[in-house]
């Protein structure tokens, strides 16, 4: 018994030391990268596995189309970075092989396709999620996920902390013996503060006077309690934005409540809760295949779909019917992040016209709908349409009027 306790203490002690070092790095701080000062923006393309490569290629088509002038002038270049397949990661027994990580770090922003994460009992070694690893290696602390449903009056932006919470040590839990297992949840003061502050800045800069922090601090009193206390401390610096707290269990219900859900605008939360809520929100928007995600850090940023690699679709021969809208929406977020906000707006309006208003083509994930390539061509026909904005405004007016 004493040997088991001693070994567990040693393992836990090593984790504490690791996190204390991480806190010191966060406290030192870095300046934000200013894309307007960069002569040539390098966009890395990491397409993953499963349906990842297919839907990512469609997103690349959109990016190259709207940035064609910048590519010709050499202001933007694209770099293919292979090596994030589950086969290659398993062969190296690493979430991100060293050579792949170095190539990623040479870029300014990354467009990343879905990647397979090994599960207990499957054929792959117990390696960490590539997403979790990339967020940690590049310190992509802010996961920003917008969800819009104009017909329902829904305009949500979720700020999910990306480098802490229940995921950051997901591969470092351990079995004490045959009967006892431990995993760990980590919340730090500087980690919570920077994501909360980003959410408040977004609310203030966009004229939004209401924000929600989502926790389970009534039960998970230490870690969630710290996140909650930090949010209310920072809120004192933003008197124009009212902060309220909702618990994750009831929050999942209220996003489904037509009488309540349109009142939410900006939400900030620890990692696991953000993963749950944004999948639910995306389903309301039209499915997880419609939602993109930004992973923001001061030096690097990565943009991706919110869903997985769907190996079943590949196995069943349906990959060409996978919905590319999640990756295309992520591409629009990438465009806005590097300074092309008007082009991002065009892509987003085209996504809404094609997916929520006009619906001349439908993606079903099967041969009952169109292929991802056909849908991408349909969307691009709207991106360059001179009637795009007026058509979009007419649809919005119908809803509001």
Buried (B, 14 or more C-beta within 10 A) or exposed (E): EEEEEEEBEEBBEEBEEEBEEBEEEBEEEEEEBEBEEBEEBBBBBBBBBBBBBBBBBBBBBBBBBBBEEBBEEEEBBBBEBEBBBBEBBBEBEBBBBEEBBEBBEEBBBBBBBBBBBBEEEEEBEEBBBBBBBBBBBBBBBBBBBBBBBBEEEBBBBBBBBBBBBBBBBBBBEBEEEEEEEEEBBBBBBBBBBBBBBBBBEBBBEEEBEEBBBBBBBEEBEEBBBBBBBBBEEBBEEBEEBEBEBBBBEEBBEBBEEEEEBBEBBBBBBBBBBBBBBBBBBBBBBBBBBBBBBBBBBBEBBBBBBBBBBBBEBBEEEBBBBBBBBBBBBBBBBBBBBBBBEEBBBBBBBBBBBBBBBBEEBEBEBEEEBBBBBBBBBBBBEBBEBEEBEEBBEEBBEEEEE
